[in-house]
Amino acid sequence: MNNPKYIASFFKKFSKFINNLLEKNLNKLNVYNFKSLLINNKIFLSIVALVILFLSYLSFPNIHNKEEVALEIKKNLKNKLNLEFNFQEDLDYKFLPRPHFTTNNSSINFKGDEITKIKKLKVYISLENLFSLKNIKLNHVILEQANFNLNKENYNFFYNLLDGNFSDFRFEILKSNVFYRSLENEVLFINNIKNANYYFDPKEIKNILDANNEIFNLPYSIKIFEDKIEKKVYSSINIESLRLKINNQTSYDHTNYLGFSEINLINSKNLLEYQLKDNLFEFKFFDKLQNPEFSYIGKFNFKPFYSNITGNTDKINLSPLFSSSAIIKELLKTEILNNKNVDFNLIVAGNNIKEFDDFKNVLLKFKIQEGLVDIDQSKITWKNNIDFEFLDSLIFVNEGKLVLDSNIEIVINNPNEFYKFLLTPKNLRKKISKVNVNFTYLFDEKNIKVKNIIIDGKTLKKSKYSFDDILLKDNNLQNKIYFKNLLNDVIKNYVG
């Protein structure tokens, strides 16, 4: 510990060392080495004196009353960050590796409420004015293992910190958690802060927040700064695991926010325009350059909460859900939507499916609630001859695997064209109007497990078809041939 008793003991031992050194040298003193000894000891003693003075200077804050020091540091933190800090334990002063105070189990008040519990707090002070308690300068503050509790009333806590005075001061948050709660104090989600750094950029003349976080087991980085003259906030979010980067700028006044985002996802670039006013968030998501017919329009109402999103496009690309490195598939597997407060509807309409032009009039309906993705009433048509509709269908995560459990209803409008496509022998071309297939699809394995087949109201016995599992291949042509053979096998066994 760096206290007065320790320092006095140090000086006593050090003096004894000097005396012993001088005694040994004086015993060797003679006419020939006197001059050399005098010069060497003079230099050595000067260095020792400087070291003692410097250590004494660094140790000077230790002689102040700890309550007075704590009060002065709180005032400095209030001026720098506009936050009220509370210290439950005494400050401990250390001057190595550089002068700083530490304390455990402190807290922060914001808007009159205690919102933060801090396990460890470090306050680094400038070497200037160490002798003057009233003029002590803080140059670096670190919060470690803090828990922040935020809700609708104080959600802007981290953003408000950008108003702090960071011109000669840094503020860091390490290994901490942010609990976003409802007004009933129920935890909605947790954001883990690996490190967050507030600092002043003298070139750009602005305060910046640069942070590395993790939410729903998804690491991401975020950078935010504000132009108060133009009344704009700039931010960038980078999620490397999803190959997603979002650059955003928001203009604001007292009640209205207008924003524009550029979203880079793998090899695509999309644009987002949005407006937030009162409790209503409205947006338009589109791609003017590569796909002008692609657009999504949606709105979120926060009180009470509901959402509705509709989209239109010429070709619907299903690869983000079904390909090997599908972004939506991986996102769903993180269980980011596994929250009872996530509840919204998504409707997407398209003329056909990319790489499968025979499928037309696509209507996809997604209702997401408590981590389950309901795709009931999603529809698609094949060559205007067959209509497919998903019934009792859910996408969910089971033991880390993404699963679709579904009952698909198939209405055959033109049996002759259907049989021609399958090249079914004429003696097997019995009229079929409706087929229901109950199955489970495992996204990672690309495996379809058939549970039940009903043809025109009659359940086909397991013995009537020779497959339980259908393993999809990467080659679409191979899948086409594979399904033709499977369907002809079912028809053959059905006709008997």
Secondary structure, 3 states (H helix, E strand, C coil): CCCHHHHHHHHHHHHHHHHHHHHHHHHCCCCCCHHHHHHHHHHHHHHHHHHHHHHHHHHHHHHCCHHHHHHHHHHHHHHHHCCEEEECCCCEEECCCCCEEEEEEEEEEECCEEEEEEEEEEEEECCCCCCCHHHCCEEEEEEEEEEEEECCCCCCHHHHHHHCCCCCCEEEEEEEEEEEECCCCCEEEEEEEEEEEEEEECCCCEEEEEEEEEECCEEEEEEEEEECCCCEEEEEEEEHHHCEEEEEEEEECCCEEEEEEEEEECCEEEEEEEEEECCEEEEEEEECCCEEEEEEEEEEEECCEEEEEEEEEEEECCHHHHCCCCHHHHHHHCCCCCCCCCEEEEEEEEEEECCEEEEEEEEEEEEEECCEEECCCCEEEECCCEEEEEEEEEEEEECCEEEEEEEEEEEECCHHHHHHHHCCCHHHCCCCCEEEEEEEEECCCCEEEEEEEEECCEECCHHHCCCCEEECCCCHHHHHHHHHHHHHHHHHHHHC
